[in-house]
Amino acid sequence: MNLKLFFLSFWLLFIAELGDKTQLAVFTLVTQYKQPWPIFLGSSLGLISVTLLGTFLGQFVCKYIPATILKLAAGVMFIIMGFFILKECWGEL
């Protein structure tokens, strides 16, 4: 196993998920139901499932679409999402 890729993916996901809406949803569930273990196990299974789907879908897609195009498309999608978030925030001011 390539440990460099293992730790790269671990830290990338760990940093990316800190403070995002998924983590906030888990915080909310725990504060509401006060049962951390079923929430931890359920949310972990959900994250594992999404990551598994992304991994195998990525393996399939990269056979047909070059990585540079995928990176460009991902960047454009993030810019568009950011634009809509900023638009929504300015509407509330």
Secondary structure, 3 states (H helix, E strand, C coil): CCHHHHHHHHHHHHHHHCCCHHHHHHHHHHHHHCCHHHHHHHHHHHHHHHHHHHHHHHHHHCCCCCHHHHHHHHHHHHHHHHHHHHHHHHHHC
